[in-house]
Amino acid sequence: MLLQILLGFLFAGLIAFAAYRAHSLSKSGAWGALLEGTIIFGLGGWKWAVILLAFFISSSALTRLFGKKKASLNEKFDKGGTRDIGQVLANGAIASIFAGLHFFFPALSWTWVVFAASLAAVNADTWATELGVLSPSLPRLISSWKPVERGTSGGVSLYGTLVATGGAAFIAIPGALLGPTGHGFTNFEIILIAGLLGSLFDSLLGATVQAIYRCPHCDKETEKHPLHTCGTETVQIRGWSWLNNDMVNLGCALMGAVIGMIL
C-alpha cells in the first residue's frame, strides 16, 4: 500500500512539474495536481491514472490550440490557460473522492464509472469552452435561447454540443475499455451521457446563477472581477457573488458523478 502511494506521489510529481514548466499549471496549480494525482494514482492505480491523464492532457492541449483565434475572447473568462489550484481542485476533487472510495472499498465496482463520469463532465465542458467558441454561428443562452456573444457563460451551440459529446466520449472510451469486464458498452453509455449532461448543467449554471459582471468602460459582459482586462473595475449584473467559474466547474463535476451514480 505504502509503495503504491509513494509511486503515485512520484509519478504525480513528475507530471505536475512538467505541466508547470510548460505553463499549463501555475505554481499553486502544480501543488493541487500533485495532491490529486497522488490520491488518484496512489489509491486508484494506473487505470485510474490513465483516465486522469486523458482529461489533463487533452484539455491542456486544446487550451493552446487555435490560441490566436481565441485571444480576443480572453477578456470574457475569469482565468487564463495556466490553471491555478482553484481550477485543478474544481475539476478533479470529486474524482479524487471516488478514487479514495475505491481504495478503501474495492468491492464497490460502481466507483469506477462514477469517477470516470465526473471527469467526462469536466472534459466535455473544457472541450466545449475551448473549441465551442470557434462555432461559425453565434451561441444561444441555454436558459432563454437568446443569441449571445461567443464566450458568454451559459451560451450553447450545436457545434459546441457536438464538441462536448466528443470530450465526454474521449473519457468514456478508456472508461469502458479499462473498467470492470463484461460491462464495457454499458459503462461507455453511462459515462458518455453523464459527461454530456454534466457539461450542460455547467452551462445552465453559467446562464442563471453564476456571478457575471460588466465592464463599464468596454461595455462587455465578463467573468473577471474585480478588474477587467482594461483595468476598469467590473460591476456585478447577475448571479450569486460567491458562485465563480471554479464553483461552476465543481458543480459540473459533481453533476456528472451524480448522474453516473443514478444511471
C-alpha positions in Angstrom: 0.0 0.0 0.0 2.7 2.5 1.0 4.8 1.6 -2.1 1.8 2.3 -4.4 1.1 5.6 -2.7 4.8 6.6 -3.0 4.9 5.6 -6.7 1.7 7.7 -7.2 3.4 10.6 -5.4 6.5 10.4 -7.6 4.5 10.0 -10.8 2.1 12.8 -10.0 5.1 15.0 -9.1 6.7 14.4 -12.5 3.5 15.2 -14.3 2.9 18.4 -12.2 6.4 19.6 -12.7 6.3 19.0 -16.4 3.0 20.9 -16.6 4.3 23.7 -14.6 7.4 24.1 -16.9 5.0 24.0 -19.9 3.0 26.8 -18.3 -0.1 24.6 -18.2 -0.2 24.9 -14.4 0.7 27.8 -12.1 2.8 27.1 -9.0 -0.4 26.6 -6.9 -1.9 24.5 -9.7 1.1 22.2 -9.7 0.6 21.7 -5.9 -3.0 20.9 -6.5 -2.2 18.5 -9.3 0.4 16.8 -7.0 -2.3 16.3 -4.4 -5.0 15.0 -6.7 -2.5 12.9 -8.7 -1.2 11.2 -5.6 -4.7 10.3 -4.5 -5.8 9.0 -7.9 -2.5 7.4 -9.0 -1.6 6.1 -5.5 -5.0 5.0 -4.3 -6.6 4.1 -7.6 -3.8 2.7 -9.6 -2.6 3.0 -13.2 -6.0 2.5 -14.8 -7.4 5.4 -12.9 -4.3 7.5 -13.8 -5.0 6.9 -17.5 -8.4 8.5 -17.2 -7.0 11.5 -15.3 -4.2 11.9 -17.8 -6.7 11.7 -20.7 -8.5 14.6 -19.2 -5.5 16.7 -18.3 -3.5 16.2 -21.5 -6.4 16.8 -23.9 -7.8 19.8 -22.0 -4.3 21.4 -21.8 -3.7 20.8 -25.5 -7.0 22.3 -26.5 -6.3 25.4 -24.4 -3.3 26.1 -26.6 -4.9 25.1 -29.9 -6.1 28.0 -32.0 -4.7 30.4 -29.4 -4.7 33.4 -31.8 -8.3 32.9 -32.8 -9.4 32.7 -29.2 -7.2 35.6 -27.9 -10.0 38.2 -28.5 -12.3 36.2 -26.1 -9.8 36.1 -23.1 -11.4 39.3 -21.7 -14.6 37.3 -21.0 -13.1 34.5 -19.0 -12.2 34.7 -15.3 -8.8 33.0 -15.7 -6.3 32.2 -18.4 -5.0 29.0 -19.8 -2.5 28.5 -17.0 -4.6 26.6 -14.4 -4.3 27.5 -10.7 -5.1 25.4 -7.7 -8.8 26.5 -7.7 -9.3 25.2 -11.3 -7.4 22.0 -10.6 -9.4 21.2 -7.5 -12.7 22.2 -9.1 -12.1 19.8 -12.0 -10.6 16.8 -10.1 -11.7 16.9 -6.4 -14.9 14.9 -7.0 -13.0 12.3 -9.0 -10.4 12.0 -6.2 -13.1 11.2 -3.7 -14.2 8.2 -5.7 -10.6 7.0 -6.2 -10.3 7.1 -2.4 -13.6 5.2 -2.0 -12.3 2.5 -4.4 -9.1 2.1 -2.3 -11.0 1.6 0.9 -14.0 -0.3 -0.6 -12.6 -2.2 -3.6 -15.7 -4.4 -3.9 -17.7 -1.3 -5.0 -17.3 -1.6 -8.7 -19.6 1.4 -9.4 -17.0 3.8 -8.1 -15.0 3.4 -11.3 -17.9 4.5 -13.5 -18.8 7.5 -11.3 -15.1 8.5 -11.2 -15.0 8.4 -15.0 -18.3 10.2 -15.3 -17.1 13.1 -13.2 -14.0 13.6 -15.4 -16.1 13.1 -18.5 -18.3 16.0 -17.5 -15.4 18.4 -16.9 -13.6 17.2 -20.0 -16.8 17.8 -22.1 -17.1 21.3 -20.6 -13.5 22.1 -21.2 -13.6 20.9 -24.8 -16.9 22.9 -25.4 -15.3 26.0 -23.8 -12.1 25.8 -25.8 -13.5 24.8 -29.2 -17.1 25.8 -29.0 -16.1 29.5 -29.3 -15.0 28.7 -32.8 -18.5 27.9 -33.9 -19.5 29.6 -37.2 -22.8 30.6 -35.7 -23.5 32.6 -32.6 -24.3 30.6 -29.4 -27.7 30.9 -27.6 -28.2 31.3 -23.9 -29.3 27.9 -22.7 -31.9 29.4 -20.3 -33.7 31.8 -22.8 -32.4 30.7 -26.2 -31.5 34.3 -27.0 -28.4 34.8 -29.2 -25.3 35.9 -27.2 -21.7 36.8 -27.9 -19.1 34.0 -28.3 -17.6 33.1 -24.9 -20.7 34.2 -22.9 -21.3 32.0 -19.9 -24.2 29.7 -20.5 -24.0 30.0 -24.2 -24.5 26.8 -26.2 -24.5 25.9 -29.9 -24.9 22.7 -32.0 -21.1 22.9 -32.8 -20.2 23.3 -29.1 -22.6 20.5 -28.0 -21.0 18.1 -30.6 -17.6 19.1 -29.3 -18.7 18.4 -25.7 -20.0 15.0 -26.8 -16.6 14.3 -28.2 -15.0 15.4 -24.9 -17.2 13.0 -22.9 -16.5 10.2 -25.4 -12.8 10.8 -25.1 -13.1 9.7 -21.4 -15.9 7.2 -21.9 -13.8 5.1 -24.3 -10.9 4.3 -21.9 -13.5 4.2 -19.1 -15.2 1.3 -21.0 -12.1 -0.5 -22.0 -10.3 -0.3 -18.6 -13.3 -0.8 -16.4 -14.9 -3.9 -15.0 -15.1 -6.6 -17.6 -18.5 -7.6 -19.1 -20.0 -4.1 -18.8 -17.9 -2.2 -21.4 -20.7 -0.9 -23.6 -23.0 -0.1 -20.7 -20.2 1.8 -19.0 -19.4 3.7 -22.2 -23.1 4.8 -22.4 -23.3 5.8 -18.8 -20.0 7.8 -18.8 -20.9 9.5 -22.1 -24.4 10.5 -21.1 -23.3 11.7 -17.6 -20.5 13.6 -19.1 -22.6 15.5 -21.6 -25.4 16.2 -19.2 -22.9 17.4 -16.6 -21.5 19.9 -19.1 -25.0 21.1 -20.0 -25.6 21.6 -16.3 -22.5 23.8 -16.2 -24.0 25.9 -19.0 -27.2 26.2 -17.1 -25.4 27.4 -14.0 -23.5 29.9 -16.1 -26.6 31.3 -17.7 -28.6 31.6 -14.4 -26.7 31.8 -11.1 -23.0 32.2 -11.9 -21.7 35.7 -10.9 -21.4 37.7 -14.1 -20.0 41.2 -14.3 -19.9 44.1 -16.8 -17.1 46.4 -17.6 -18.5 50.0 -17.8 -15.6 51.1 -20.0 -15.7 48.3 -22.6 -19.5 47.7 -22.2 -18.8 44.0 -22.1 -20.0 41.1 -20.0 -17.2 39.2 -18.3 -16.4 36.7 -15.5 -13.5 38.9 -14.5 -13.6 40.6 -11.1 -12.7 43.0 -9.6 -10.8 44.3 -12.6 -11.4 43.8 -16.3 -8.5 43.3 -18.7 -8.6 47.0 -19.5 -8.1 47.8 -15.8 -11.6 49.1 -15.1 -13.5 47.8 -12.1 -16.3 45.5 -13.1 -19.8 45.6 -11.8 -21.9 42.6 -11.0 -25.1 42.3 -13.1 -26.4 38.9 -12.3 -25.9 35.7 -10.3 -24.6 34.9 -6.9 -21.4 36.7 -5.9 -19.8 33.5 -4.4 -20.5 31.3 -7.5 -17.5 31.9 -9.7 -16.3 29.8 -12.6 -14.4 27.4 -10.3 -17.5 26.7 -8.3 -19.5 26.2 -11.5 -16.9 23.7 -12.7 -17.1 21.9 -9.3 -20.9 21.7 -9.9 -20.3 20.3 -13.3 -18.0 17.5 -11.9 -20.5 16.8 -9.1 -23.4 16.6 -11.5 -21.5 14.2 -13.8 -20.8 12.0 -10.8 -24.4 12.1 -9.5 -25.9 11.2 -12.9 -23.4 8.5 -13.3 -24.3 7.1 -9.9 -28.0 7.2 -10.8 -27.6 5.5 -14.1 
